[in-house]
């Protein structure tokens, strides 16, 4: 099971990127998590550039999303919302809407922030986008890691066992969505 991990943070010491690395260490058997690192190279979404020969970084993102069995997104929260670079990536990946690589794609969303509310509002906004795109969203369990600076050590390693347990449960739920997406559709009785 191949999962593509997207961090909505470009910061070198990002807790969201560290959360994705931690996810790879607690993933269930048979699940591999690849971290996407091309967010910085994506141009701002421009419908004039959204054609068959889309810019190279856009084509690469779409190919990686298409090849993945599911997505694991770790988002910070900026001004009560989704970071622009992450929303931009989702906008590029969601086009063309009738043949989007996100159509029916299993998606789990999580996030880490130093404040007391974690990334609750950013995750809610992301869920709305994925509902419109018709992706298969993991709704439970939720992982909105608050006071994230207290849960990672100086090397960016997740040290909080409760968070590791919650992360493992989120990945189990994502694995179930992937299996559901690949399950054969039962024939209708005549």
N, C-alpha and C positions, 0 to 999 in steps of 0.2 A: 504494500500500500504506500504510494508515493504522495506525500503531502508537501505543498509549497508554502513556506512561511514568509509572510510579509510583515515587516516592521514599519510602522508609520513614523518612525523617528530616524533622522539622518545623523544624529549626534553619536560620536564615537563611543561614549560611555552610556549609551541608552539602556535604561532598565527594560524597555520593551524588546529590544534586540536580545538582551540577556535572558529575558523570559522565553523567547523562542529557542535560544540555545539550551535552556533548562528543559524545555519541552522535548527536545531530541533525546535527552538523557532519561526521561521517564516515559517515553513513548511505549505503547504496548508492543508485544512481539509482532513482527511482520510489518511494522510501520516505520518508514524512514522519512525524516523531515529535512528538506532542502531549504536553506535560507536564500531568498531572492535579494540580490544586492544592487539592482539596477534602478532603484527609485530616483536617484539623483539625476540619471541620464534621460529620463522621460521628459519630452517637451511638454509645455502646457497644452491641454486638450484644445485642438483647433479642428473644427469640422472640415475645413478646407484641406487639411493634411490627412484626414481620415478617409483613405482610399485603399485600393488593393495593394499599392506599393507604399504602405505606411512607413514612417521613419523606422530605422533599424531597431532602436530600443523598444519601440511599440510592438513591432513584429515579434521580437524576442519575448517580451512579457506575455503576449497572447499565446505564443507557442508553449511557453512554460506552464501557463494556467491550463491550457487545453490538455497538455500531457499529464498534469497532476490529477490524482484521484480526488483531492480535496484541498482546501485552503485553510491555513491557520493564520489569523491576523492578530497582531499585537499593536494596539493603538494607544498613543498618549492622548491627552485631551488638551486642546488649546482653545481658550476663550469659549468654553462649554461645548466644543465641537471637535470634528475630525480634522486632523492636520491636512493642509491643502495638498501636500505631496501624495498622501495616501488616497484622498478623494480623486485626485488627478489620475492615479494609476487605475482606480476602479472605473472611472469614466472611460479611459482608453480600452480597458479589457471588456467593458460591457457593449462595445460597438462592433459590428452592426447589431442592433438589438435583436433581430430575427435569427441571427446565427452567432450570438455571443458565446465566447468560451466560458462564460460564467453561468449560462443557462443550465439549470439543474445541478450545478456544481455544489457539493457539500462544503459548507463554510462554518468554521468556528471562530468566534471573536473573543478576544481577551485584551487586557490592558493593564499597565502599571503607571502610577503617578505618585508623586511625593505627598499630595494633599490627602485630606480625610475622606474624600468621596471617590478616590480612584479615578476611573474613566467611565463612569456610568453614563453620562450624557453623550460622550463620543460613541460609545458602543451602541446606544439607542439610535443615534443618527445613522450609523453604519448599517444596522439591521434594517432600517427603512429603505436604504438604497438597495440592499440585497433582496428585499421583498419585491421591489419593483422589477428587478432583474430576473426574478424567479429562481434564485439559488435555493438550495436546501440548507436552511439555517439551523444550527444547533442553538436551541433556546435555553436548555438547562443541561448542566449546571452553568452558572455565570462565574466569571473570574475577573473581578474588578479590583486589582491589587492596589490597596491604599497604603500610604506611608512606605512606598517601595524602597526608599533609601535605607530603611531598617531591615530589609529582607535579603539584601545582597551584600556580599563582602567587597573589599577594595578591588578584587580581581573580576567583579561582575558575576560571581557564582551565587546561585540561589541557596541561601542557608536556612530558610524557613521551611520546616517539614510540613506544616499545615498547607502552605502554598503548594508544595510539591505534590501533596495528596490531591488537592483541588485540581491542579494541572493534569495529573494522571486521569482523573475522572472526566475532565473536559475532553481529553484525547480519546478516551473510551467512547464517549458520546459521538465524537467525530467519526471514529472508526465504524460505529453502528450506522451513521448516516451514509458513509461510503458503501458499506455492504448493502444497505437498502437501495441505494442508487444503482447498484450493479445487479440486484436481484431480478430474475426473470419475471416478466409480467404474466400473471396467471391467465390462461385462456378463459374466455367467457363461455358459460354453459349455453347450449343451444336451446 
